[in-house]
Amino acid sequence: MLRYTLKRLLSLFISLAIASFVIFAVIEIAPGDPASFMLGINAQPETLAALRSELGLDLSKTQRYIDWITGMLRGDFGTSYTYRTPVADMVGQRLWVSLPLALYALTLSTLIAFPAGIYAAARRGKAGDIGVMGATQLGVAIPNFWFAMMLVLLFAIKLRWFSAGGFVGWEKGLLAGLHSLTLPAIALALPQAAILARVMRSSLLDVLGEDFMRTARAKGLTARQALWRHGLRNAMIPVLTIIGLQFSFLLAGAIIIEQVFYLPGLGRLIFQSISARDLIVVESVTMLLVFAVIFVNFTVDLAYAVVDPRLRART
């Protein structure tokens, strides 16, 4: 297990190094100068040069890349061009919205998908299976931003059970904070639950046809006992893959939902920073999200080895 973990750690570091170079290169070649954007088209050359020097934009791209990487390794993500505050502070404030939202949505997705997928697999070809598959097909087809607006119209405007947007803050209490995130979490969770339920059903059906499942039945286990004791664990590897990918998506890809519900999260911060050409914020937040995605995949790889020890033997 130690050798397996070390190999995955090496892969993680290599992926982060490549990602940092790609992020910096792509953002730096994007058109537009932050200093010119901040001062306007009528700015004097002397003023523009002074601001570029203050922001460090007069340095070579190689030096700026090195400064950015070494700063992040020290926990210093730089200072925002627009807000003139440390990026780390801005990320810390927004992360306390995006991370709970992603975890909340992933929890809802898992709680919905697991029973639905198991139920459909246990009743293959019957009315229950057809009903679940039809519902999941609908869930996959519906855009989450449209579904989010429908939730606002029904539960915020018509029934007035939730606010239409905004976040009250965790200082108001855990329940108040979760209440603010409920509609966005549902909007994110249901489409992901539809995908996860289909994967769970498909994986279970593949396992149910294996020889060891027939052996378990021949030894006297009922279909339900064989499913829960042997089938579920062996079907978890593709399911864990999807859960890892979904968490990464929910954390890094909720920009549209955060815009719909006016949530002060990381997605909205990236959107605002791109509009303001605040390059250091875009680079640092994107790198943080990439790290989260790669780290989640690393964790899923370790979970694979726990669920299926045969993977450790191959390293």
C-alpha positions, 0 to 999 in steps of 0.5 A: 500500500505504501508503494502504491501511495508513493506512486500516486503522490509522484503523479500528483506532483507532476500533474500540479507542475504541468497544470501550473505552467499551462494555467499561467501560460494560457492566462498570460497570453489572453488579450488585454492589459490589467493596468490599462483596464484599471486606468482606462484608455486615456491614461498617461504613459507615465501613470500606466508604467508606474502602475505596471511596476507597482503590480509587478507587470513589468517583470519578465513572464519567467520571473513572474511565474517563478514568483507566483509558484514560490509564493503559493508554496509559502501560502502567499497567493499574491495581492489582487490588482483590483481590490488590493487585498491578499488573494488568500483572504479572498479565497478563504472567504469564498471557500466557506461558501463553495466548499459547503455547497459542494459537500451539501450537493454531493451528499444529496446526490449520493443519498438520492442516487445510491437507493435509486441505482440499487433499487433499479438493479434489483428490479431489472426490466420491471416497472421500478427499473423503467421508472428510475431509468426514465427519471434519470434520463430526464435528470441528465437532460435538464440543464441545471441553470434552468432547473435552478430558475424553476426552483427559485420561481416555485420555492422562493417566489411562489411558496416563499420557503427560501430566499431567491438568492444571497448567503446569510453567512455562517455567523447566523448559525449552521441551520441558517447557512444550510437553508441559504444553500439548499436550493443551489445544492438541489439544483446541483445535486439532482442532475449529478444524482441522475448520472450516479444512479445510472452508473450504480445500476450499470455497475451492479448489473455487471457484478450480478452476472459474475461467477462469484455472485452465482456461487453465493446464491448457490450457497443459500444466500437470497438475492438481496443478501448476495447483493448487499454482502458481495455485489455492492462492494465489488460494484463501487470502483466505477461509482467512486470514480464518478463521485470523485469527478462529481465533487470536483465538478461541484467545487470548480464548476458551479459558476453558473449556479452561483451567478443564478443564486448570487452566491459569493463563492469561488466560481463567482470570484473567478467570473468577476476577476476575469471581467476585471482582468485581475490576472493574479486572482484568476491564476491563483483561484484556478490553480487552487481548484485544479489542486482540489480536482487532482487531490480528489482524484488521488483520494479516489485512487487510494479508495480504489486500493482499499475497495479492491486490493488487487490494484495494490498487487499490480504496482 
